[in-house]
Structures are given as C-alpha cells and as structure tokens.
C-alpha cells in the first residue's frame, strides 16, 4: 500500500503539473515582448508535451480503473460488511487499508478533474486548430462512468467523488461536441442498468452550459423518446422492463430541475404515453404535473426559477410567439391528464389523480378545468381499484375547499 501511494502521488503530481503548464500557455499570446507574427496566431504546445500529457492521463486512468474495479468487486463479495470472525488487529488493519484507498481515490479524482478542465479550457493551445484527440479527451468521462456506477447512496456518492465525476463529464461536453453522442449513449445505458442514476444524470444536466441551450439534456430527452418500449412488460426476462423502470424517474428529476427546458421538448417523450410499460406512462404524467406547476405563466413568468439558469427570461420577455406556443403546449398537457384518468393501468390512474390533487393544492388548475376534474374525481370513486378510489378522494377534498373559498 505504501508503494502504491507513492506511485499514485507521482502520477497525480505529474498530471497536475502538466495541466498547470498548459494553463500558463494562454499568457504566451499576451506577452508583448514576443514577435508580432507569433502574437497574431494561437500558440500550440509541442507534440512531445501532448504525448506526455496523454501518457500520464492513461496511467492515471489505469490506476483509477483498477481501484474502482477493486472496490466494486469487494462490495459484490460482501467484504465491506462487518468483519465476522476477525480479531481486532485484523479489523483495524482492514479499516486502515480502506482509509488509504479512499485517500487515493480522492487524490486521483482531483487530478483527473484538473486535467479535464485544463484540456477543455485550453484545447486551442493543446491541439492544432483546437480539434481534440477523442481518445485523450474521453479519458475523464470513461473513468467518471465507473465512479458514478459506484455512487449508489449518499455515503457511496461522497466516497466515490461523484460530484467531481459529474464535473468531468460536464467539462468535456462543454468543450466539444465530438463526444456528445458517446456520452449520451453511456448515460442512457447507465440509466437502464442502475436505479440510482436518475438523480445523478439530472444533476449532471444542471452543470452543463446553457448557451445556446442545454445540449446534453435535449439529446438525452431525444434518446429516451427513441427507446423501444413496445415489447417491455412485467414478464419480460431480458431486463428491458426493469431498465425502463430505472429510466422513468429521470424525467421527473429533470422536470423539477429544468422545467422550462422539459416543457419546450416534452413532445420528444409524449409518444411513450402509448407504450406498454406503465412505469413510463406514470412518470410522464408526474412530469406533466411538475411542468404545469413550475411553469405557471399566468403573469408571464415562472412560479419558481432555477438559480443561474435564466429560464424565466424565456416566457413573457420579448418572444411573444414562443410564449403563445408554450401556452398551447400546456393546454394540451391538461387534456392529456384528463384522458389518462382512464388509463388501463391502475398505477397510472393513481399517478394521474395524485397529479390533479397536487395541481389543485398548488392553485395551478385553470378555472375552466374545475368542473371536468370534479366529474372525473366523482367517477373514479367508483373505480375497481382501492388505490384509485383513495386518490380520487384526495382530489375531492381540495376541490371542496376551492368551492368554499369561491375560487
């Protein structure tokens, strides 16, 4: 372990030093003492420097892959549980090993994030004409996927440096579009495979640059809209049904964090309302509820605005045609909720009734929808499923309060 620690320290120091040297190249063009011809062009580091950085990154990547695989295997064998049958000295030694491994993980994650940011910010100085080497620029993302896989839970997320992993991916996505499709494919695959990935991917979308639009979130919505969910069912043995169940919560998470963006691109996922998995239909229904509450433009602005996104500028300021279009979209979303009260799945019917109740409590229900929703709630009190009848009662109570208040 001591030898490993020294090797990791040397590699991390090398990566950080090379990243610092790369960052200092921006000062070369600002040096007035150099030749004017050189000052007019962008300085590109020698090929030997690029090769050295790539070599150190590959070594750091290999070390991190080894550690993440080792930790993943240790978890699968159950060695992270309390050590039964071990004496105190063995358990103390084991805890010391875990502590040193965690220190190595944090050190490597910091070095890889430093390199990812340096390559993103100074790509014009690192590569000719600013065209990055995909094999090198993708290394931070490739290890970030492994780190996110091991981030199942709040404690594991901290131990695996998941926040730094998401920053690596965001930095790479912002710097070039060349790896965007690869990143999206990897994230969709991870959404299928791991149930803890939905909030992490939604949070990742908040780290990506918003100008001119959040390209990562839009492409992810497009890929989810293209998923073949027609053959997925509860009895499916291929894992497709469970994968769809893991993907569905991402829509809800993203709608909470980026309501305006999801509202503008909701048409990409609405075709899944005709698909077989009820999980996906229910998730879309809940997503619609988030959008109708968070993007209430009765006064021309959002009810709630995410910090730093500037989403409130999209409606009611300048572009009247876009505001009218989004208003029409929201009107159609209300109609979708009315229609799916009679969904074939009782779980989706419950999701619809709970969404109506949430809209009523948030006072986001239009006045012209009060009578139709009241009629639907009364009708669903006769539903054959107990859960639906209980949810219908939740809709009736707030409606009664509305009528008593004269709203």
Protein Blocks (a to p, Z undefined) as FASTA:
>chain_A
ZZmmmmmmmmmmmmmmmmmmmmmmmmmmmmmkbcfklmmpccdddfklmmmmmmmmmmmm
mmmmmmmmmmmmmmmnopmpccehiafklmmmmmmmmmmmmmmmmmmmmmmmmmmmmmmm
mmmmmpghhiacfklmmmmmmmmmmmmmmmgcjklmmmnommmmmmmmmmmmmmpcklmm
mmmmmmmmmmmmpmklmmmmmmmmmmpcfbfbdfklmmmmmmmmmpcfklgcfklcnlmm
mmmmmmmmmmmmmmmmmmmlmmmmmmmmmmmmmmmblmlmmmmmmmmmmmmmmmccknop
afbdcehklmmmmgophjlmlmmmmmmmmmmmmmmmmmmmmgfblklmmmmmmmmmmmmm
nopacfklmmmmmmmmmmmmmpfbfklmmmmmmmmmmmmmmmmnoZZ
